[in-house]
Structures are given as C-alpha cells and as structure tokens.
Amino acid sequence: MIKNNCKNLSRTAEDYLEAILNVTLEKGYARTGDVARELRLAPSSVVELFKKLDAMGLVEYRKYEGVVFKPEGRKIAELIKCRHDTLREFLMMASVPADIAAVDACYMEHELHPETIRCIRSFIEVFEEDPTLSAMVQKQMSIKREQTKNAI
C-alpha cells in the first residue's frame, strides 16, 4: 500500500532511508561506508544524517557499525522504496532507458501525490495481467518514439 509521507521527512532523509534499506536488503546490514557508496557521498556526511535519523527515532546509529532500522524507520523506508520502484517500472514501461528511469524516479518519488502513485501502480498491474495489451502498447510506443525523436 502506498501511503502519504510519514513525519514530513526531507528529501534527503527519505533518500537516506531508502539507501539504508537497499544496502540492508543486499547485505543484511548497513554500515556507514556501504550507505555512503550507495549515495555517492563521503562517510562523514552520512554519519551526520545517521545521527539525525537516530534522534528522530527511525534508526539506531551505532558508531563504527552503521545503522539498524527501528520499526517506524523500516516502514517509511519500505514505503519510499515502493514509490521509487513503481515510478521506475512505469517509466521503463514507457521505454525510458533503465538508468534514466532510476534517476527520474528518484526525483518523482518525492513530489507526486500518493494517489497518483497508486493509480500508476494500478496501471502497471493491468499491463502485467494482459501481456497482449502490453505488447501492443509497447509496439505503438516504439513507433511514436521514432516519430518524435527529433521533436523534443
């Protein structure tokens, strides 16, 4: 379920929570250096936000070890990841290259209304349930993309 932003977090805090979740899902834990690499930042910058997220009760920061989610932090991180994944998938369905879709989804996940993202998720699910419809639309998208290649 895609809900509204919890605790009115900044974009930066949301990005950190999502990065912590991505690293945790990949490695089983999230050390400072791992999250810094995920965000392409210096470890010292990451530590400062870890401390802020800890003060907000979203993670437990352990010096020299990294962070562990508290239940509310994990819930918010999963929500952010769901928004990101939904938007990335939608953009890729529209034939946006994967690398561009990932970057654009990161911007959009912070700005779009939760209801908009729910509608996009429903749209994706309709296409996943009907491969014929999906193939037909993909073919038409390819044709239209070629026709408008130099227009934008």
Backbone bond lengths (Angstrom), bond angles and torsions (degrees), N, CA, C in turn:
res aa  C-N    CA-C-N  psi(-1)  N-CA   C-N-CA  omega(-1)  CA-C   N-CA-C  phi
1 M - - - 1.452 - - 1.525 108.66 -
2 I 1.310 116.76 134.69 1.453 122.26 -179.56 1.519 107.51 -100.79
3 K 1.306 115.59 114.28 1.462 120.85 -178.51 1.520 110.02 -110.51
4 N 1.305 115.63 -179.89 1.454 121.67 179.85 1.523 111.35 -73.04
5 N 1.347 116.58 162.88 1.462 120.99 177.07 1.515 109.95 -55.28
6 C 1.312 116.62 133.47 1.449 121.60 177.88 1.519 108.68 -92.19
7 K 1.295 115.54 140.16 1.466 122.36 174.38 1.526 113.72 60.69
8 N 1.328 118.88 13.73 1.466 122.01 179.51 1.528 111.91 46.32
9 L 1.297 115.83 53.71 1.456 121.85 -179.26 1.522 110.87 -71.06
10 S 1.318 115.37 152.58 1.459 120.34 173.90 1.522 109.12 -70.58
11 R 1.321 116.05 162.69 1.468 120.77 176.06 1.523 109.69 -57.94
12 T 1.329 115.67 -41.09 1.462 120.36 -178.36 1.521 110.64 -61.92
13 A 1.326 116.98 -46.56 1.463 120.34 -179.95 1.528 110.20 -62.43
14 E 1.323 117.28 -41.47 1.464 120.66 177.57 1.527 110.73 -62.10
15 D 1.327 116.86 -43.10 1.470 120.42 179.14 1.526 110.91 -62.17
16 Y 1.315 117.14 -39.66 1.468 120.74 178.69 1.519 110.84 -65.10
17 L 1.329 116.65 -44.82 1.463 119.22 179.74 1.524 110.91 -61.82
18 E 1.323 116.58 -41.20 1.463 120.17 178.39 1.532 110.38 -65.05
19 A 1.328 117.21 -41.86 1.468 120.92 179.15 1.526 110.71 -64.48
20 I 1.317 116.82 -41.97 1.468 120.36 177.78 1.528 109.60 -60.00
21 L 1.330 116.49 -43.75 1.461 120.15 179.34 1.532 110.68 -64.05
22 N 1.318 117.54 -45.55 1.471 120.42 -179.86 1.525 111.10 -58.80
23 V 1.323 116.84 -44.51 1.471 120.59 179.71 1.529 110.04 -66.54
24 T 1.319 116.57 -42.76 1.462 121.14 -179.89 1.524 111.14 -62.22
25 L 1.325 116.70 -42.07 1.465 120.32 179.13 1.525 111.16 -65.38
26 E 1.319 116.91 -33.89 1.458 120.93 -179.38 1.527 112.74 -78.82
27 K 1.332 116.74 -43.71 1.465 120.58 -171.95 1.524 115.05 -109.43
28 G 1.334 116.25 -17.01 1.459 119.53 -176.82 1.519 112.96 92.87
29 Y 1.319 116.75 -7.73 1.466 122.74 179.30 1.524 107.98 -156.76
30 A 1.331 117.58 167.07 1.463 121.08 -179.49 1.524 109.74 -132.91
31 R 1.309 115.27 101.25 1.463 121.09 174.66 1.530 109.10 -87.47
32 T 1.301 114.80 159.67 1.459 121.67 -178.19 1.526 111.34 -54.39
33 G 1.311 117.73 -48.93 1.464 121.39 -178.03 1.515 112.89 -62.75
34 D 1.332 116.43 -37.07 1.466 120.31 179.31 1.527 111.24 -64.49
35 V 1.322 115.82 -44.60 1.466 120.58 179.87 1.527 109.73 -68.44
36 A 1.323 117.10 -38.57 1.466 121.04 177.25 1.529 110.48 -59.34
37 R 1.319 117.39 -43.65 1.469 121.13 177.86 1.530 110.70 -64.70
38 E 1.315 116.75 -42.73 1.473 121.26 179.69 1.532 110.60 -58.81
39 L 1.327 115.93 -39.05 1.468 121.10 -177.56 1.529 113.00 -94.04
40 R 1.328 116.26 -4.63 1.462 122.27 -176.93 1.529 111.49 57.15
41 L 1.332 114.01 51.11 1.464 122.20 -179.85 1.517 110.13 -129.76
42 A 1.318 114.96 168.11 1.461 120.68 174.79 1.528 108.79 -76.39
43 P 1.338 117.60 142.67 1.471 120.24 178.47 1.531 113.35 -53.98
44 S 1.328 117.92 -34.96 1.470 119.64 -179.44 1.528 111.31 -63.38
45 S 1.324 117.70 -35.82 1.467 121.23 177.19 1.518 110.79 -66.36
46 V 1.318 115.83 -38.32 1.453 121.38 -178.96 1.525 110.53 -66.12
47 V 1.320 116.79 -41.61 1.468 121.04 -179.22 1.522 110.61 -58.49
48 E 1.322 117.18 -40.83 1.468 120.08 -178.88 1.526 111.28 -61.39
49 L 1.329 116.78 -43.43 1.471 118.84 179.22 1.516 111.51 -72.75
50 F 1.328 117.53 -33.75 1.467 119.91 174.91 1.524 109.60 -56.82
51 K 1.314 116.54 -43.76 1.473 120.73 -179.89 1.528 110.70 -62.93
52 K 1.337 116.81 -40.17 1.467 120.23 178.50 1.532 111.22 -66.10
53 L 1.329 115.99 -43.38 1.469 119.23 178.53 1.524 111.09 -64.81
54 D 1.319 116.44 -35.11 1.465 121.33 175.70 1.527 109.60 -63.43
55 A 1.329 117.06 -45.81 1.462 121.33 179.84 1.531 111.63 -62.95
56 M 1.323 116.34 -28.48 1.467 120.99 178.39 1.529 112.04 -81.69
57 G 1.337 116.96 -6.73 1.459 120.69 178.86 1.514 114.29 81.31
58 L 1.346 117.28 19.82 1.456 120.45 -177.50 1.524 112.78 -96.80
59 V 1.313 116.83 -28.87 1.460 122.42 177.81 1.523 108.45 -139.21
60 E 1.318 114.19 165.72 1.458 120.04 170.37 1.523 106.11 -111.95
61 Y 1.327 115.51 114.31 1.460 120.49 179.95 1.516 108.79 -87.53
62 R 1.320 115.67 128.61 1.459 122.03 178.45 1.521 107.65 -119.43
63 K 1.317 115.90 111.09 1.462 121.40 -178.14 1.531 109.89 -53.00
64 Y 1.329 115.42 134.22 1.470 124.95 -179.73 1.536 113.28 69.70
65 E 1.320 117.50 1.33 1.466 120.05 179.86 1.524 112.12 -120.15
66 G 1.308 118.07 -35.34 1.457 121.43 -177.38 1.507 111.73 117.93
67 V 1.322 115.54 -142.16 1.463 120.09 -176.23 1.520 111.47 -132.31
68 V 1.329 113.18 155.04 1.459 122.51 173.81 1.525 105.53 -129.67
69 F 1.321 116.10 135.71 1.464 119.57 178.89 1.513 111.87 -66.52
70 K 1.327 114.74 142.65 1.454 121.40 162.25 1.535 104.35 -91.90
71 P 1.325 119.08 160.52 1.473 120.34 -173.79 1.532 114.42 -52.21
72 E 1.313 118.16 -44.93 1.473 120.61 -179.00 1.527 111.23 -65.67
73 G 1.320 117.08 -38.67 1.464 120.95 178.51 1.516 111.58 -63.71
74 R 1.313 115.93 -42.57 1.479 120.45 179.19 1.522 110.07 -63.80
75 K 1.323 115.98 -42.40 1.464 121.06 179.87 1.530 110.53 -60.26
76 I 1.310 116.73 -45.58 1.465 120.88 179.86 1.528 110.35 -66.35
77 A 1.332 117.42 -43.03 1.466 121.42 179.82 1.527 110.84 -60.32
78 E 1.316 117.25 -42.16 1.460 120.68 179.12 1.530 111.13 -65.23
79 L 1.310 116.63 -37.15 1.462 121.42 176.98 1.530 110.52 -63.75
80 I 1.311 116.91 -45.46 1.462 121.64 179.72 1.528 110.05 -63.07
81 K 1.322 116.79 -44.20 1.468 121.12 179.23 1.529 110.65 -62.89
82 C 1.296 117.35 -39.79 1.463 121.23 178.24 1.529 110.54 -62.26
83 R 1.330 116.75 -43.84 1.470 120.20 177.59 1.524 109.94 -60.87
84 H 1.326 115.97 -47.36 1.466 121.08 -178.67 1.529 110.98 -60.87
85 D 1.315 116.42 -49.09 1.463 120.84 -177.82 1.529 111.61 -62.97
86 T 1.328 116.83 -39.06 1.463 121.15 178.11 1.522 110.70 -62.34
87 L 1.318 116.41 -47.43 1.465 120.08 -178.09 1.523 111.90 -68.64
88 R 1.326 117.02 -39.70 1.472 120.87 177.86 1.526 109.64 -61.53
89 E 1.314 116.04 -46.19 1.465 121.00 -179.66 1.530 110.98 -61.94
90 F 1.322 116.52 -42.85 1.464 121.13 178.90 1.527 110.68 -61.63
91 L 1.318 116.78 -46.15 1.457 120.32 -179.93 1.525 111.42 -63.41
92 M 1.310 116.52 -38.80 1.466 119.72 178.13 1.525 110.98 -67.93
93 M 1.326 117.49 -33.43 1.469 120.41 175.07 1.530 110.32 -63.20
94 A 1.333 116.08 -29.53 1.463 121.34 178.29 1.528 110.99 -86.57
95 S 1.335 115.58 13.42 1.466 123.55 176.39 1.524 114.48 71.91
96 V 1.320 116.84 20.84 1.463 119.57 172.20 1.529 106.89 -74.06
97 P 1.336 118.50 131.30 1.472 119.69 178.80 1.531 111.41 -55.57
98 A 1.325 116.18 145.74 1.468 122.21 -173.00 1.524 113.23 -54.25
99 D 1.333 117.98 -42.59 1.466 119.76 -177.99 1.524 111.34 -66.73
100 I 1.314 117.37 -38.85 1.464 121.21 177.96 1.529 109.91 -71.16
101 A 1.323 117.05 -40.91 1.468 121.14 179.34 1.524 110.83 -59.54
102 A 1.333 117.25 -40.27 1.473 120.50 -179.94 1.527 111.01 -64.56
103 V 1.320 117.08 -42.96 1.475 121.09 179.92 1.524 110.45 -67.50
104 D 1.333 116.75 -47.04 1.463 119.94 -179.56 1.524 112.27 -64.52
105 A 1.325 116.89 -38.93 1.464 120.22 178.14 1.520 110.66 -60.65
106 C 1.321 116.53 -35.72 1.461 120.67 179.34 1.536 110.98 -62.96
107 Y 1.318 116.78 -38.68 1.474 119.72 176.70 1.523 110.56 -71.03
108 M 1.313 116.61 -46.38 1.457 121.30 -174.20 1.527 113.05 -67.26
109 E 1.324 117.13 -33.63 1.468 120.06 -174.78 1.517 112.27 -59.33
110 H 1.321 116.90 -24.72 1.465 121.26 -178.43 1.529 112.78 -87.97
111 E 1.327 116.53 -19.40 1.459 120.16 -169.78 1.523 115.25 -106.52
112 L 1.318 117.29 -31.71 1.459 119.44 -174.44 1.528 112.08 -76.78
113 H 1.290 114.42 145.88 1.465 121.62 177.92 1.529 108.65 -66.36
114 P 1.320 117.87 143.65 1.466 120.21 178.69 1.527 113.64 -55.14
115 E 1.327 117.76 -34.40 1.460 119.98 178.95 1.525 110.92 -65.80
116 T 1.317 116.94 -36.77 1.465 121.02 176.87 1.518 109.91 -62.17
117 I 1.309 116.79 -43.72 1.463 120.57 -179.56 1.529 110.20 -67.39
118 R 1.324 117.65 -37.62 1.473 120.22 175.78 1.525 110.53 -60.87
119 C 1.330 117.22 -42.64 1.461 120.76 179.12 1.531 110.94 -64.94
120 I 1.315 116.88 -40.34 1.466 120.66 177.00 1.524 109.90 -62.85
121 R 1.339 117.51 -42.61 1.476 121.01 178.03 1.529 109.89 -59.78
122 S 1.336 117.66 -43.21 1.471 121.16 178.50 1.522 110.90 -62.76
123 F 1.319 117.10 -41.28 1.457 122.66 177.84 1.527 110.13 -59.24
124 I 1.324 116.70 -46.61 1.470 121.78 178.68 1.522 110.15 -59.80
125 E 1.316 116.71 -44.29 1.462 120.74 -178.19 1.527 112.07 -63.71
126 V 1.331 117.55 -36.34 1.465 120.83 176.80 1.524 109.32 -61.44
127 F 1.317 116.99 -43.80 1.465 120.59 179.62 1.522 111.91 -67.41
128 E 1.317 116.62 -37.35 1.468 119.70 179.10 1.528 111.36 -66.30
129 E 1.329 116.91 -29.71 1.461 121.29 -179.23 1.524 112.71 -80.42
130 D 1.338 117.51 -17.52 1.461 120.86 -176.47 1.527 110.21 -131.42
131 P 1.333 117.79 86.99 1.467 121.20 -178.52 1.523 113.71 -59.20
132 T 1.322 117.83 -30.45 1.460 121.11 179.02 1.520 110.51 -65.98
133 L 1.316 115.70 -46.94 1.462 120.92 177.58 1.527 110.02 -60.36
134 S 1.311 116.18 -45.27 1.457 121.70 179.93 1.528 111.24 -59.00
135 A 1.318 117.51 -46.82 1.464 121.83 -179.90 1.525 111.13 -63.42
136 M 1.318 116.03 -40.68 1.457 120.49 -179.43 1.543 110.34 -63.84
137 V 1.311 116.37 -46.02 1.465 120.44 -179.61 1.533 110.40 -66.79
138 Q 1.332 117.35 -40.83 1.470 120.68 178.15 1.528 110.63 -59.70
139 K 1.333 117.04 -40.54 1.460 121.27 178.78 1.529 110.20 -63.48
140 Q 1.328 116.39 -46.51 1.466 120.56 179.19 1.533 111.30 -64.56
141 M 1.326 116.49 -37.48 1.474 120.59 177.75 1.521 110.26 -61.69
142 S 1.303 116.41 -42.16 1.457 121.42 179.95 1.522 110.62 -62.03
143 I 1.315 116.45 -43.60 1.465 121.10 178.56 1.522 110.59 -63.31
144 K 1.329 117.22 -47.69 1.462 121.54 -178.82 1.530 111.48 -64.54
145 R 1.314 116.29 -38.08 1.464 120.93 179.94 1.528 109.80 -62.13
146 E 1.324 117.05 -42.63 1.463 121.09 178.24 1.521 111.18 -65.22
147 Q 1.334 116.15 -38.21 1.458 120.18 -179.08 1.530 112.19 -68.08
148 T 1.328 116.97 -32.52 1.464 121.09 -176.89 1.532 112.82 -103.62
149 K 1.309 116.73 11.33 1.469 121.41 -174.77 1.530 112.21 -52.48
150 N 1.278 118.55 -43.76 1.470 121.35 -176.67 1.522 113.05 -98.12
151 A 1.318 117.60 0.39 1.454 120.84 -176.49 1.519 113.59 -79.34
152 I 1.330 116.74 -27.20 1.464 119.66 -175.54 1.505 109.72 -112.16
